[in-house]
């Protein structure tokens, strides 16, 4: 029998798919785990119990969270719900306004920001500006295209067959337009048509081939002409699907009836889409034509203008970008979902986007060697955690990508490309995650709980969810203000000590002993479970051999609780009380160092983990490495 010592120095491969439990030949196997739940992984390799969720407010319902950064000191959380927008600063509500987007429309909204304005688009709604005029004053209005003596400079397009002609009854005043085929519908009322470049406003629809109109610019003649068009964006044909800024131009991508078309405004004039005569600063417009469907789902400004469509990914080049220098090249053939918008995010110069199959988070990255983009799958080793993502954002300060899944879980990826770290963990709570947004260095989530939809924030000072803290000048037993937790069994930290659980009744709890400071919130359990052990032998790595764990050593950092199972049931390890010893009602001291656990008994199958950590004790926990001593039956 051989006695072996192994040290697991890091968890930089994260939680691996069960389909990889037989691949002990992979480097990821050595650095991965079978389960990492409610933990965050450091880029350096250690893991910690994830931050608790601090209760911020009750939302009006399900919706989406959006970050709005006016400057480095004035950052806001925008909460979009059914026909309403609530604005928060530093976790406090500052304003709310009515919006045109229903709850059913929110999965398809897309947005970009310019200074004090958030531009929001939806394929079935007029594009809107959400504008901050002061800290507490916000407005919403439709895009206002530039209007001058040459007309209204919005995008135009002829949707009808090229052969269909339009004839005006006169060149001025109120006229009748007659088409040689079906053109007009009731929703054309109020829109501007152009005949040979001259504008008329539709006053009424008389039939599919006739409409009355008011001449805005004197027409050239009353002769029937094929040279006519109508607004590219309207209730008749749909509105932009996506929007971004690139090289000082506003870029709109795709619409319901023109799904593969791109529009770029004039340089430094974002609401002027006049293509003019093709001068360098004039607007640019073109369609993406290829051998497959290319309905544009997102546009993103990176090293180049990146266009994500339902069937492929493209780059638009031109330095500078002008009507004469613009070039379009297909890069990869992955595709993006068409039933919802998941905005791409930038991580270290790479653009992360969701693949159309809903099982892959792709890293769209330009390679200097090939002078082209590649799209590697970051979820390849952890696809079991992917369950139709619905939202994502990147916490740059901690290098954590948070991805909300449709099943209510939250996958967190520690992404540090320079060190080749892509480590997945899974977050669960008593409820369902709905949306996520990173505002400055703060991570906010929208959570569906039994009491309603709540706005909460990851907070390193908390060890429970939907939590609140409070202080009192003198010790008190009754703590109130917990209406959002009504009827729930909560954990209570009183004066830093986990003393009891309590049930919230009429918005309050009663402690067994008075306390001056409390944290009250829902429990969550963190789990760390290694992969089945593998050992090197004469014929390579071996799995499934009979073995016995003799001892496991856990190197901890600033940890106050450890509950571990080495084969004989969970065991809570003792930690010295803060400031004294042997006092049961004192808070444990934060411990840094090694905790050794002895074990007995053989594991015959070899597929069971050697140890498992699972605890809901609301204390900090950080694990840096694990050393095991095992006896193997050769």
N, C-alpha and C positions, 0 to 999 in steps of 0.2 A: 504494500500500500504506500502511495506517495502522499506526502504532505506538501501542499502548495500554498504560497502566499501571493495574493493578487491585490493591486491597488487600482481602484477606479478613480482617475484623477479629474474627470470632467464629465459633463452631460451635454456637450456641444452638438450632438446629433439629435437631441430631443427625444420625444416619444416616437418610436418606430412602429410601423404597421405590423400587425400580427403575421402578415404574409412574409415578413423578413426574419421571423424568429428562427429560421433554419439557416440563415446566411451569416454564420459566425465568421466567415472569411472576409466580410466587409469591414472597412475601418469604422464605419458608422456603428457597427454592432458593438465595438469596444467602447464607444463614446455615447451610446444611446441608452434608452430605458424602455421597459415594457409599458409603463404608465407614469405620466407626470400630470397630475391634476391639481389645479389651483396653485400652481407654482409659476414663478418667473425664473428664467435662466439668465445668468450673467453672461456677457460676451466672453468673460474669462473662464467660464465653465461651471462655476458653482450654481446652486439653485437656492431659492428662498420661497417661503410661504408668500403668496401674492398679497398685495395690498388689499385692505378691506375697502368696502364701498360706502362712502359717506353720503347720507341722504341730503339732496339739495332742494327738491321741490316735487310736487305732484304735477305731472303734465296733463294736458287737455285730452290726451289719448295717444294712440300709436302714431309714430311719425318718423322724422329723420332729424339728425343733429348735424349742424354745419358750423365750422369754425369761421370767424370773421376777425381779421387782424387789421385794425386801423393804423396802429403803430405798435412799437414794442411794448408800450405801457398800457395801451387801450385795446384789449382783446375781448371778444364777445363770443358767447355760445348762442347760436340761433337754433331754436326748437320749432321745426315745422310740424304742425298737426293739421287736422281737418279744418281748412279755410282760416287758419290762424298761424301767426308767427309770434313766439315769445322770445324776448332777448334778455340774456343774463350777462352780467359782468361780475367777475370774482364770486360766482355762485349766487348772486343776488339778482332778482328780476328788476329790470330797469325800464322796460317798455313792452308793449304788444300791439300788433296791428292785424287787421283782417287781410286775408290773401285769397286769390282765386283758385288755389290748388286744393282739391279734395283729398281725403286720406287715400283714396284709390289711385290718385295720380302721383303721389309722392315717390313711389319706387322708380318712376321714370324721369324725375326732374334731374337737371344737370346745371352746373353753376360755375362761375369764375368771378374773381374780384378785381376791381380797379379802384384803388384809393378808398373812398368812402362809399362805394357802390358795389353791391353784389348783383351780378347779372344772372338771372335764372331763366332757364328754358324748359319747355315741355312740348312734345310733338303735337299736342292738342290744345295748346294755350298760347295766347299772345305773349311773346317774350317780355319779361318784366325787369325793372330795376328796383332793388331794395336799397334805399339810401339812408345813411346815417347823417342827420343834420346836427345833432348834438348827442350827448351821452344818453339822454332820455327821450329824444325825438327822432322817430324813424318814419319814413314814407315809402310808399310803393306806387309805381306808375309804369306805363308801357314804354317800350323803346320809342324814342322820338328820332326818326330819321332826318337827316339834314334836308331842309327845304330852302331853295333859293330861286333865282330867276330862271334857272334851267330845269326846275321841277323838284319832285320828291326823290331823293337818292336812296331808294330802297332796292333790294334785289328784285328783278323781273324775270319772267320765263314764259314762253309760249307752250302751254300744256296741250293745246289742241293739235290735231294733225297739221302738218306743215301746209297742206293744200287748202285748208280752210281760210277763206278771206273775210275781211270785215269792211263794211261800207257805212260811212256816216251820212246822215241826211243833210247836214250842213257843216260849215267849218267853225261856227261860233254859236254861243247861246245854248239852249237846251235842245238836244238833238236825239235822233233815234239811231241806234247802231243795229245793223243787220248782218248776221253771219251766214255763211253758206253751209254751216253744219251746227249741230248742237254744241253750245258753249256755255250759256248762262244758267245759273241756278240762283235761288233766293239769297244765299249767303254772299253773293257778289255785291249786294247792296252796300254802297259806301266805299267800295274799293276803287282804286285808280287804274285805269287801263291806258296803254300807250299805243297810238297809231302813228307809225313812222316817226317815233320819238316824241310825239306831242301827247299831252295828258288830258284825259277826260275822267270825270267821277261818275260812277254808276248811281243813278237816282232810283231806278226801279227795274225789275225784271218783268218783261211782258210775255216772253215765251223762251224756250230753250235757244231760239235763234235771234231774239230781239230784246233790246233793253234801251231804256231812256238814260241819257247822260248829260252832264253839264260840262261844257268845254272849258278847261282850265288854261290851255294854251292853244291859240288859233291853229286849226288843222291845215295841212298843206293843200288838201283837195277833198272832194266828195267821191273820189274814185275808190272802188273796192281794192283792198291791199292785203297781201299776205304778211306784211311787216307790222305785226301787232303783238302785244304781250300783256301779261297781267302780273300782279305781285306774286313773287315766288313763295312768300309766307302769307297764309291767310287761313281762315276757317274752312275754306273750300279745299285747299290742298295741303294743309298742315303747316307746322312751325318747326324751327330747328330742334334737332335731337340733342346736340352737344354744342359747347361753346368754350373758347379759350382765347388768350392773348398770345400773339407770337410776333416778334420783331415789330412791335408798335402797331400791329393790326389786330382788329377783332376778327376771329375766325369762327364761323358757324358751320357745323357739319351735319348734313343729312336732314331730311324732313319726311313726312309721311309719303308724299307723292314724288319726291326727288331724293330717295334714300342714299344715293351714292354721290351726291354733289357737295362741293366745298365752296364757300363764299368767304372772301377775305376783304375787309374794308380798306379804304384808302389809308395810307400811312399817316399816323398821328391824327386821324379823323374817324373815330371808331364807328360812327353811325352814318357814314357816307359810303355807299356801295356802288358808286358810279364808276363803271369800267372805262368810260370816256374813250380815248383813242389809244389806250395802252401805254401811257407814259409811266415812268418808273414808280411814281407815288400813287398811281390810280388803283382802283379795286381789282381784285383777281377772282375769277370764277371758272370752275371747270368740274367735270364729272369724272369719277373713277371707273374706267372701263377695262374689263378683263374677261377671263374665261369663267368666272364664277361670280356669285352674288356678293356685292360689297356694300351692304347697308351700313352706313357709318354709325357707330355706337358711341365713340368718344374721340375727341381731339385733345392732344396734350403737347405742351410746349416744353421740349427738352433740348438736347443738342441740336436736333432738327424738329420740325413740326411732325409729330407722330400721329397717325390716323389709324384707329382701331375699328375694324369693320366686322361684320358677322362672319366673314370668311377668311380674312387675312389681315396682316398688319403692314402699313405703308410708311414711308418717310417722304416728306416734301422738302426739297432742298432749294437753295438759292441764297447767295450771300453777296449783296442783300437780296431779299425776296422781292422780285419785281415781275410784271407780266411777261417779260422777255427771258428772265433767268429761271423761272420756276420749273422744277422737274419733280416728277412723281415716280417712285420706285417701290415695288412690292418687296417686302423683306422676308416675312414668314407666313405660313398658312395655318394659323391656329384658330382664329375667330373669337368673337366675344358674344356673351348672351344677348338675346334680343328682347327678353321679357322684363328687364329692369336695368337700371344704370348703377354700375359699381365703378366710381371714378378711379382711374389709374392714379398711383401715388409714386413719388420719387423717393428712392432709397439709395443713397450713395451714387447718384448718377444713373442708376438703372430705374426703369419704369415697371412697376408691378401691376399686372392686369389679370383679370379672371378669364380663363379659357371658356369657350362656349360649352364644353362638356361639364362644367361646374365642378370638375375634380382636380383642376390644376391652377395654381397661381404661378404665372409665367413672369420671368425676369427679362424684360425687353432691353437689351444692352448692346451698344455699339462697340464693335471690336476693330481696333486700328489695323490689325493684320489683314482681315478680310474686307475692311472698309464697308461693313454691312452690319445689320442688327441680327442678333441671335435671341432666342426665346427659350431659355432653360426652365424646366419645371421645378420650382422650389418645394413642391409638395410631394415629390416622387416617393420619398421614403415614409411619408406620413399621410397618405391619401385617405386613411380611415377617419381622419379628423375633418376631412372636407365634406360638408353636407350642404351644398347649394348656398354659397356665400351671398349675403344681401348687403353688406356694408364693410368698409375697411378704412383704417387710417394708421399713420405712423407716428409713434412717440420717439422723436429723434433723441431726446435727452437720455433715454434708457435703451434706445435701439430696439424697440419692440413694435412689431406690426400686429395690430389687433384686427381680427377678421370675424365679423358676426355671421353666424350660420343660421339657416332657416329653421333648424330644430331648437333654437334658443341658446345654443352654446356659443362660446367665444374662444376661437383659437388664437393663440399668441405665438408669434414667431420672433425669436431673437435673431436679428439679421445684422451680420457684421461681415460684409463681403471681403474686406481686406484680410481678415483672418479665416476666411472660408467657414464661417459659422452660420448655419441655418438650422435653428433648433425649435421644434414645435412643442407646445404644451396646450392643455385644454382647460378652460375656465368654466366652472358651473356655479350656479347660484340657485336660491330658492325662488325660481321664476324663470323667465326667458329674456335673454338679451335681444334687443330689437335694433339698436343703432349705436354707433360710436363716433366720437369726434375728439381730436386732440386740439386743445385751445391753449396756445403757448406751450407750457410744460405740463398742463393738466389734461387728464384723460377723462372724458365724460361718457357715460353710457345711458341709454334709455332702456329701462327694464320693466317687463310686464310681471307684476306680482299680484297676489290675490286681492290686494287693496286697490289696484289700479295700475296705471303706467307711471313710473317714477323716474325722475332724473337723478342720477347718482354719479359720484366722482371717485375714482381710485385715489386713495389717500394712505400714504405709508404710516400715518399715525394711528390708523384703525386696523383692528383684527377681526371685525365682523362686517356683515353686509347690511345695506340700508340703515346704516348706523348713525346715531347722534351721540354727542358727548355733552356733558354739562358740569358746571361747577357751582358750589354753594359756599357762602362765607362760613357757615356752620354746618356740621354733619346733619344730613337729613335722610329720611327713609323713603319718602314718596317722591318719585320723579315723573313728571308729566311731559306733554308735547310729543307723544309717541303715537298719534292717531293713525299714521300710515302703517303701523305694525299691529293694529288692533287684532286681538285674538291669537297672535303668534307667540310661540315659545321662543324667547330670546336669551342670549347669553349676556351676562352683566359683568363688566370689569369695574370694581369699586375700589377707588384709591390705588389703581394699578394691579389689583389682585382679582383673579377669577374666583368669585365666591359662590355663585349660584346661577341657576336658570330661573326665569320668571315668565309668566303669561301676562301680556299686555291687556289690561281691562280698562275700558273707558279712557284710553289714551295714556295710561300711566302704569307704573309698576311700584311695588313695595318691597324694599330690601329687608333682609333678616336683621342686618345691622346698619346703622346710619353711616353715610359716607360723604366726603366733601367733593369728590369728583367721580364721575361715572362715564363709561362707554356702554351703550346698549344697542344691540343689533342682532341680526340673524346669523346663526352659525354657518360656517362652510368648512369642508374637510379637505385638507391637502393630502395627496397620495404620491409616494415615490416608490416605484417598484422596478427593480433591475430586470434585465433580460435573463432568460435561462442561461446557466453557466456553460461555458465552453472551455476546453482545455487542449493544449497542444500535445500531440503525441507523435509517434514515429511516422504515422501515416497522415499527419495533418491535424487540423482542429477536430476535436471529438465532442459530441453532445450526447446526452441521455445516459451517461455513465452513473453508476451508484456513487454517492458521495455523502460526506458528513461535514457540516459546517462546525468548526471548532470555536472560532471567535470572529466577531465582526467589530471593526473599529471605525467610528464615525467622527470625522474631523468637522467640528462645528465652529460657527462664528456668530457671536452676539445672539445666542439662542437661549430661550427660556423654557422650552419644553420639547421633549422627544419621546414619542411612543412608537416602539418598533416591535415587529414580530420576526423572530428568527426560527420559527417552526413550532413553537409551543404556545402560541397565542400572544396577543399584544401585551407589551410590558412598558409601563410608564417609568422612565428613568428619573431618579431624583436629581434635583438641582438645588444648590445652596440658596437659602433665603437671602434677600437683599439686606445687607447690613448686619445680619446676625445669623446664627445657626440654630437649627432645631425649632424654629418658630413657624408653626404651620399657617398662621394667618398673615404672614409677610409675603410680599411679592418675591418671586425668584429672581436672582441676579442673572444678568446676561452672561452667558458662559461662552468662552472661546477656548478651544482645545479639543482633546480626544475623549470620546466616551466608548468604553469597551463593553461588549455584550457577549457572554459565553453562551454556547448552544450545545444541545445534545440531540442525538437521533440521526439515523440515516435517511436520505432521500433516495428512494429506489428508482424513480422515473427519470430524474435528471432534467425534467422540464419545468419544475417549480422554481420560483425565485429563491435565492438564498436568504433574503430578508425583505421586509416590506415595512414602510413607514406610512401610517394612516392616523391622522389625528385632527380633531376639530377644536382642541384647546386654543383659545384666542390669545396666543403668545407668539412673539417673533421666532422664526426658525430659518436658519441658513446652513446648508450642507455643502461643504467644499470638496470632500473626497470620502471614499469608503475603502477600507482595507479588510480583506477577508483571508482567514486561514482555514483551509479545507483539507480533508483527507479523502483521497480518491481511490476507489477499488479498481486496480488495474486488471 
